[in-house]
Amino acid sequence: MKPAVICGLLSELEAEAIILSLKDAGFLNTDIWVLMPETDVHEKYKNHDKTLDAGYTGGGTAGLIMAILCGAAIGTAAGGITNGLIGLGMSEHEAKAYEGQLHEGNIILSVHIGKSDEAKRAEEIFKTAGARDIKCTS
């Protein structure tokens, strides 16, 4: 799996700002993953068409994040999130910390990177938007 830059976020507005900035910087929708607490996903996006394509350009946070979610594999089984993050190159301790954030109601956002300059660009976008616990996997 490609390396990724991952961060923790407190709100959908932060996630939307980062997603838009990543897209403006040339990152593809297919490289951006958003993990939200399960209750948020089911309640906020239950009426959205699950077949939105990755090129969705509609307005609003719900449409934007739903479009990104359509391309993301979200682990909901016990240990699924932790195992997925370990698969990205995180230590088990780091992965469990991110999963803990998700269970506390926070959002986890990651972007897959292909080159080292992309990692620096993504980290700068995350920092500028106020993301916390920024981690680059190998």
TORVOZA-10462 format. One line per field, with one value per atom (N, C-alpha, C): x, y, z; atom name; chain; residue number from 1. Coordinates in nm, 3 decimals. Layout:
c1 <- [X,...]
c2 <- [Y,...]
c3 <- [Z,...]
atom <- [CA,...]
chain <- [A,...]
n <- [NUM,...]
//
This chain:
c1 <- [0.084,0.000,0.089,0.042,0.118,0.127,0.236,0.244,0.132,0.106,-0.002,0.035,-0.030,-0.023,-0.161,-0.164,-0.287,-0.297,-0.420,-0.439,-0.572,-0.584,-0.709,-0.774,-0.907,-0.982,-1.099,-1.141,-1.252,-1.386,-1.386,-1.514,-1.516,-1.636,-1.654,-1.605,-1.617,-1.569,-1.418,-1.346,-1.201,-1.173,-1.249,-1.231,-1.257,-1.366,-1.399,-1.289,-1.238,-1.133,-1.008,-0.971,-0.852,-0.874,-0.991,-1.019,-1.012,-1.073,-1.068,-0.925,-0.847,-0.708,-0.625,-0.649,-0.577,-0.612,-0.740,-0.781,-0.720,-0.718,-0.656,-0.507,-0.444,-0.301,-0.273,-0.377,-0.359,-0.374,-0.412,-0.436,-0.569,-0.576,-0.697,-0.795,-0.924,-1.026,-0.999,-0.950,-0.926,-0.812,-0.732,-0.622,-0.659,-0.779,-0.823,-0.924,-0.899,-0.988,-1.035,-1.163,-1.219,-1.284,-1.248,-1.311,-1.386,-1.515,-1.599,-1.662,-1.701,-1.772,-1.893,-1.918,-2.024,-2.158,-2.192,-2.322,-2.331,-2.221,-2.221,-2.246,-2.179,-2.194,-2.337,-2.391,-2.526,-2.631,-2.624,-2.726,-2.716,-2.596,-2.580,-2.588,-2.552,-2.542,-2.638,-2.735,-2.823,-2.911,-2.937,-3.022,-2.944,-2.811,-2.730,-2.713,-2.710,-2.692,-2.554,-2.550,-2.424,-2.343,-2.397,-2.325,-2.259,-2.249,-2.182,-2.044,-2.005,-1.870,-1.770,-1.644,-1.539,-1.526,-1.585,-1.575,-1.687,-1.763,-1.877,-1.834,-1.914,-1.878,-1.988,-2.087,-2.198,-2.151,-2.234,-2.197,-2.225,-2.168,-2.196,-2.107,-2.090,-2.005,-2.055,-2.184,-2.238,-2.206,-2.229,-2.201,-2.054,-1.972,-1.828,-1.773,-1.807,-1.754,-1.816,-1.943,-2.004,-1.933,-1.897,-1.825,-1.691,-1.622,-1.494,-1.517,-1.619,-1.647,-1.677,-1.737,-1.770,-1.647,-1.533,-1.412,-1.327,-1.372,-1.290,-1.337,-1.241,-1.273,-1.271,-1.386,-1.395,-1.414,-1.320,-1.330,-1.420,-1.525,-1.612,-1.611,-1.556,-1.548,-1.445,-1.456,-1.363,-1.221,-1.143,-1.004,-0.983,-1.090,-1.077,-1.004,-1.033,-0.967,-0.821,-0.795,-0.657,-0.577,-0.631,-0.560,-0.537,-0.635,-0.619,-0.508,-0.500,-0.395,-0.258,-0.253,-0.127,-0.084,-0.180,-0.151,-0.094,-0.122,-0.065,0.077,0.124,0.260,0.272,0.161,0.165,0.199,0.254,0.272,0.134,0.123,-0.003,-0.047,0.050,0.020,-0.039,0.022,-0.029,-0.168,-0.184,-0.313,-0.425,-0.396,-0.498,-0.531,-0.431,-0.455,-0.551,-0.531,-0.621,-0.761,-0.768,-0.898,-0.969,-0.893,-0.951,-1.010,-0.940,-0.992,-1.125,-1.134,-1.256,-1.370,-1.343,-1.446,-1.488,-1.401,-1.433,-1.513,-1.541,-1.621,-1.542,-1.411,-1.328,-1.328,-1.274,-1.264,-1.118,-1.093,-0.958,-0.955,-0.857,-0.845,-0.706,-0.696,-0.565,-0.562,-0.441,-0.420,-0.300,-0.318,-0.209,-0.115,0.013,0.114,0.204,0.255,0.343,0.487,0.509,0.644,0.665,0.791,0.821,0.772,0.773,0.724,0.574,0.501,0.358,0.336,0.422,0.410,0.426,0.523,0.547,0.428,0.375,0.259,0.139,0.113,-0.003,0.013,0.133,0.156,0.133,0.177,0.158,0.009,-0.065,-0.210,-0.276,-0.239,-0.297,-0.266,-0.139,-0.099,-0.173,-0.182,-0.250,-0.396,-0.459,-0.601,-0.623,-0.516,-0.529,-0.546,-0.509,-0.518,-0.423,-0.453,-0.367,-0.323,-0.223,-0.169,-0.138,-0.063,-0.026,0.085,0.066,0.160,0.180,0.305,0.336,0.379,0.311,0.345,0.447,0.511,0.612,0.560]
c2 <- [-0.118,0.000,0.125,0.228,0.353,0.418,0.490,0.565,0.668,0.715,0.811,0.911,1.026,1.124,1.123,1.108,1.091,1.197,1.240,1.336,1.313,1.371,1.371,1.508,1.509,1.633,1.633,1.751,1.763,1.785,1.832,1.865,1.837,1.828,1.812,1.934,2.052,2.173,2.167,2.117,2.099,1.997,1.887,1.784,1.841,1.917,1.975,2.070,2.154,2.249,2.175,2.069,1.994,1.923,1.862,1.792,1.888,2.004,2.103,2.148,2.170,2.210,2.100,1.975,1.864,1.853,1.867,1.862,1.977,2.098,2.213,2.191,2.114,2.086,1.970,1.910,1.807,1.664,1.646,1.510,1.460,1.332,1.271,1.230,1.234,1.187,1.044,0.963,0.822,0.802,0.905,0.897,0.955,1.011,1.074,0.983,0.952,0.868,0.946,0.930,0.995,0.886,0.881,0.790,0.876,0.847,0.921,0.822,0.870,0.780,0.721,0.594,0.522,0.591,0.644,0.711,0.833,0.907,1.023,0.982,0.879,0.836,0.792,0.709,0.659,0.769,0.853,0.956,1.068,1.117,1.235,1.203,1.080,1.051,0.942,0.905,0.794,0.824,0.951,0.986,1.020,1.010,1.041,0.917,0.939,0.832,0.769,0.640,0.571,0.551,0.588,0.566,0.693,0.795,0.917,0.883,0.942,0.912,1.006,0.973,1.047,1.190,1.219,1.352,1.445,1.406,1.486,1.629,1.725,1.865,1.943,1.876,1.945,2.021,2.112,2.194,2.127,2.181,2.136,2.024,2.022,1.923,1.782,1.761,1.625,1.563,1.638,1.584,1.559,1.651,1.637,1.518,1.509,1.398,1.267,1.266,1.142,1.096,1.187,1.149,1.086,1.139,1.082,0.946,0.935,0.809,0.697,0.730,0.626,0.553,0.620,0.556,0.499,0.508,0.467,0.334,0.258,0.133,0.164,0.154,0.189,0.062,0.034,-0.085,-0.058,-0.138,-0.119,-0.240,-0.351,-0.469,-0.443,-0.519,-0.503,-0.515,-0.414,-0.415,-0.377,-0.357,-0.327,-0.197,-0.096,0.033,0.022,-0.037,-0.053,-0.132,-0.244,-0.326,-0.252,-0.174,-0.096,0.007,0.072,0.171,0.105,-0.012,-0.087,-0.122,-0.156,-0.187,-0.068,0.053,0.173,0.199,0.122,0.139,0.196,0.207,0.258,0.148,0.188,0.091,0.060,-0.051,-0.087,0.018,0.071,0.174,0.299,0.346,0.464,0.437,0.320,0.286,0.282,0.226,0.221,0.361,0.449,0.588,0.657,0.638,0.697,0.636,0.504,0.441,0.497,0.523,0.585,0.721,0.800,0.930,0.915,0.817,0.794,0.758,0.675,0.636,0.753,0.852,0.972,1.072,1.040,1.128,1.212,1.194,1.271,1.207,1.279,1.234,1.206,1.100,1.067,1.087,1.159,1.185,1.144,1.079,1.044,1.069,1.089,1.103,1.016,0.934,0.850,0.935,0.910,0.991,0.902,0.957,0.881,0.927,1.054,1.111,1.186,1.204,1.272,1.417,1.485,1.623,1.628,1.521,1.515,1.505,1.433,1.421,1.558,1.633,1.767,1.859,1.851,1.935,1.898,1.768,1.724,1.764,1.746,1.784,1.934,2.014,2.159,2.195,2.129,2.152,2.115,2.002,1.958,2.058,2.102,2.197,2.329,2.380,2.507,2.502,2.387,2.371,2.341,2.325,2.300,2.155,2.064,1.921,1.887,1.777,1.736,1.592,1.552,1.415,1.377,1.462,1.437,1.332,1.232,1.120,1.084,1.062,1.015,0.869,0.780,0.637,0.606,0.494,0.456,0.351]
c3 <- [0.000,0.000,0.000,-0.067,-0.074,0.063,0.090,0.215,0.223,0.344,0.364,0.471,0.467,0.574,0.639,0.771,0.845,0.954,0.984,1.092,1.161,1.279,1.353,1.344,1.332,1.318,1.415,1.455,1.548,1.480,1.354,1.291,1.142,1.089,0.945,0.869,0.928,0.861,0.839,0.938,0.921,0.811,0.811,0.708,0.570,0.556,0.426,0.379,0.469,0.432,0.385,0.455,0.416,0.283,0.265,0.140,0.022,0.036,-0.073,-0.100,0.005,-0.013,-0.079,-0.038,-0.101,-0.249,-0.282,-0.422,-0.501,-0.442,-0.508,-0.531,-0.443,-0.455,-0.551,-0.609,-0.709,-0.660,-0.534,-0.485,-0.541,-0.568,-0.625,-0.517,-0.548,-0.454,-0.411,-0.503,-0.472,-0.373,-0.349,-0.252,-0.116,-0.105,0.020,0.089,0.216,0.295,0.416,0.448,0.566,0.652,0.778,0.873,0.974,0.988,1.081,1.178,1.296,1.387,1.316,1.338,1.266,1.277,1.393,1.408,1.319,1.304,1.216,1.072,1.026,0.888,0.861,0.947,0.923,0.931,1.029,1.047,0.944,0.919,0.834,0.686,0.647,0.505,0.459,0.544,0.509,0.388,0.358,0.244,0.118,0.125,0.008,-0.079,-0.208,-0.304,-0.285,-0.257,-0.233,-0.360,-0.475,-0.600,-0.653,-0.569,-0.615,-0.667,-0.778,-0.825,-0.759,-0.772,-0.704,-0.757,-0.872,-0.928,-0.884,-0.784,-0.737,-0.710,-0.759,-0.740,-0.672,-0.616,-0.549,-0.427,-0.378,-0.264,-0.131,-0.028,0.108,0.156,0.286,0.350,0.326,0.340,0.329,0.193,0.087,-0.046,-0.068,-0.025,-0.045,0.031,0.158,0.238,0.193,0.153,0.105,-0.022,-0.110,-0.231,-0.198,-0.099,-0.058,0.007,0.092,0.160,0.062,-0.051,-0.148,-0.199,-0.199,-0.246,-0.134,-0.012,0.101,0.158,0.203,0.274,0.422,0.486,0.627,0.707,0.796,0.880,0.998,1.014,1.129,1.221,1.176,1.262,1.371,1.478,1.589,1.538,1.564,1.521,1.376,1.299,1.157,1.131,1.210,1.192,1.231,1.346,1.390,1.288,1.243,1.145,1.014,0.971,0.850,0.862,0.977,0.999,1.011,1.073,1.078,0.936,0.852,0.712,0.636,0.683,0.622,0.669,0.768,0.816,0.955,1.028,1.165,1.262,1.375,1.483,1.543,1.612,1.674,1.776,1.851,1.950,1.884,1.775,1.704,1.646,1.588,1.526,1.629,1.746,1.852,1.902,1.904,1.946,1.848,1.719,1.619,1.631,1.651,1.667,1.790,1.896,2.016,1.986,1.903,1.864,1.791,1.704,1.629,1.724,1.822,1.919,2.009,2.021,2.099,2.017,1.890,1.806,1.709,1.703,1.611,1.473,1.378,1.240,1.209,1.134,1.089,0.939,0.889,0.746,0.703,0.588,0.535,0.386,0.335,0.192,0.155,0.054,0.006,-0.079,-0.061,-0.130,-0.214,-0.321,-0.408,-0.402,-0.372,-0.369,-0.240,-0.202,-0.075,-0.075,-0.191,-0.193,-0.167,-0.202,-0.171,-0.021,0.048,0.194,0.257,0.213,0.270,0.240,0.118,0.083,0.169,0.183,0.263,0.409,0.465,0.604,0.624,0.530,0.540,0.533,0.445,0.436,0.568,0.625,0.752,0.863,0.871,0.976,0.961,0.839,0.814,0.857,0.839,0.874,1.022,1.098,1.241,1.280,1.190,1.221,1.335,1.404,1.513,1.490,1.563,1.553,1.407,1.340,1.201,1.198,1.114,1.106,0.960,0.922,0.787,0.800,0.726,0.730,0.622,0.635,0.534,0.440]
atom <- [N,CA,C,N,CA,C,N,CA,C,N,CA,C,N,CA,C,N,CA,C,N,CA,C,N,CA,C,N,CA,C,N,CA,C,N,CA,C,N,CA,C,N,CA,C,N,CA,C,N,CA,C,N,CA,C,N,CA,C,N,CA,C,N,CA,C,N,CA,C,N,CA,C,N,CA,C,N,CA,C,N,CA,C,N,CA,C,N,CA,C,N,CA,C,N,CA,C,N,CA,C,N,CA,C,N,CA,C,N,CA,C,N,CA,C,N,CA,C,N,CA,C,N,CA,C,N,CA,C,N,CA,C,N,CA,C,N,CA,C,N,CA,C,N,CA,C,N,CA,C,N,CA,C,N,CA,C,N,CA,C,N,CA,C,N,CA,C,N,CA,C,N,CA,C,N,CA,C,N,CA,C,N,CA,C,N,CA,C,N,CA,C,N,CA,C,N,CA,C,N,CA,C,N,CA,C,N,CA,C,N,CA,C,N,CA,C,N,CA,C,N,CA,C,N,CA,C,N,CA,C,N,CA,C,N,CA,C,N,CA,C,N,CA,C,N,CA,C,N,CA,C,N,CA,C,N,CA,C,N,CA,C,N,CA,C,N,CA,C,N,CA,C,N,CA,C,N,CA,C,N,CA,C,N,CA,C,N,CA,C,N,CA,C,N,CA,C,N,CA,C,N,CA,C,N,CA,C,N,CA,C,N,CA,C,N,CA,C,N,CA,C,N,CA,C,N,CA,C,N,CA,C,N,CA,C,N,CA,C,N,CA,C,N,CA,C,N,CA,C,N,CA,C,N,CA,C,N,CA,C,N,CA,C,N,CA,C,N,CA,C,N,CA,C,N,CA,C,N,CA,C,N,CA,C,N,CA,C,N,CA,C,N,CA,C,N,CA,C,N,CA,C,N,CA,C,N,CA,C,N,CA,C,N,CA,C,N,CA,C,N,CA,C,N,CA,C,N,CA,C,N,CA,C,N,CA,C,N,CA,C,N,CA,C,N,CA,C,N,CA,C,N,CA,C,N,CA,C,N,CA,C,N,CA,C,N,CA,C,N,CA,C,N,CA,C,N,CA,C,N,CA,C]
chain <- [A,A,A,A,A,A,A,A,A,A,A,A,A,A,A,A,A,A,A,A,A,A,A,A,A,A,A,A,A,A,A,A,A,A,A,A,A,A,A,A,A,A,A,A,A,A,A,A,A,A,A,A,A,A,A,A,A,A,A,A,A,A,A,A,A,A,A,A,A,A,A,A,A,A,A,A,A,A,A,A,A,A,A,A,A,A,A,A,A,A,A,A,A,A,A,A,A,A,A,A,A,A,A,A,A,A,A,A,A,A,A,A,A,A,A,A,A,A,A,A,A,A,A,A,A,A,A,A,A,A,A,A,A,A,A,A,A,A,A,A,A,A,A,A,A,A,A,A,A,A,A,A,A,A,A,A,A,A,A,A,A,A,A,A,A,A,A,A,A,A,A,A,A,A,A,A,A,A,A,A,A,A,A,A,A,A,A,A,A,A,A,A,A,A,A,A,A,A,A,A,A,A,A,A,A,A,A,A,A,A,A,A,A,A,A,A,A,A,A,A,A,A,A,A,A,A,A,A,A,A,A,A,A,A,A,A,A,A,A,A,A,A,A,A,A,A,A,A,A,A,A,A,A,A,A,A,A,A,A,A,A,A,A,A,A,A,A,A,A,A,A,A,A,A,A,A,A,A,A,A,A,A,A,A,A,A,A,A,A,A,A,A,A,A,A,A,A,A,A,A,A,A,A,A,A,A,A,A,A,A,A,A,A,A,A,A,A,A,A,A,A,A,A,A,A,A,A,A,A,A,A,A,A,A,A,A,A,A,A,A,A,A,A,A,A,A,A,A,A,A,A,A,A,A,A,A,A,A,A,A,A,A,A,A,A,A,A,A,A,A,A,A,A,A,A,A,A,A,A,A,A,A,A,A,A,A,A,A,A,A,A,A,A,A,A,A,A,A,A,A,A,A,A,A,A,A,A,A,A,A,A,A,A,A]
n <- [1,1,1,2,2,2,3,3,3,4,4,4,5,5,5,6,6,6,7,7,7,8,8,8,9,9,9,10,10,10,11,11,11,12,12,12,13,13,13,14,14,14,15,15,15,16,16,16,17,17,17,18,18,18,19,19,19,20,20,20,21,21,21,22,22,22,23,23,23,24,24,24,25,25,25,26,26,26,27,27,27,28,28,28,29,29,29,30,30,30,31,31,31,32,32,32,33,33,33,34,34,34,35,35,35,36,36,36,37,37,37,38,38,38,39,39,39,40,40,40,41,41,41,42,42,42,43,43,43,44,44,44,45,45,45,46,46,46,47,47,47,48,48,48,49,49,49,50,50,50,51,51,51,52,52,52,53,53,53,54,54,54,55,55,55,56,56,56,57,57,57,58,58,58,59,59,59,60,60,60,61,61,61,62,62,62,63,63,63,64,64,64,65,65,65,66,66,66,67,67,67,68,68,68,69,69,69,70,70,70,71,71,71,72,72,72,73,73,73,74,74,74,75,75,75,76,76,76,77,77,77,78,78,78,79,79,79,80,80,80,81,81,81,82,82,82,83,83,83,84,84,84,85,85,85,86,86,86,87,87,87,88,88,88,89,89,89,90,90,90,91,91,91,92,92,92,93,93,93,94,94,94,95,95,95,96,96,96,97,97,97,98,98,98,99,99,99,100,100,100,101,101,101,102,102,102,103,103,103,104,104,104,105,105,105,106,106,106,107,107,107,108,108,108,109,109,109,110,110,110,111,111,111,112,112,112,113,113,113,114,114,114,115,115,115,116,116,116,117,117,117,118,118,118,119,119,119,120,120,120,121,121,121,122,122,122,123,123,123,124,124,124,125,125,125,126,126,126,127,127,127,128,128,128,129,129,129,130,130,130,131,131,131,132,132,132,133,133,133,134,134,134,135,135,135,136,136,136,137,137,137,138,138,138]
//
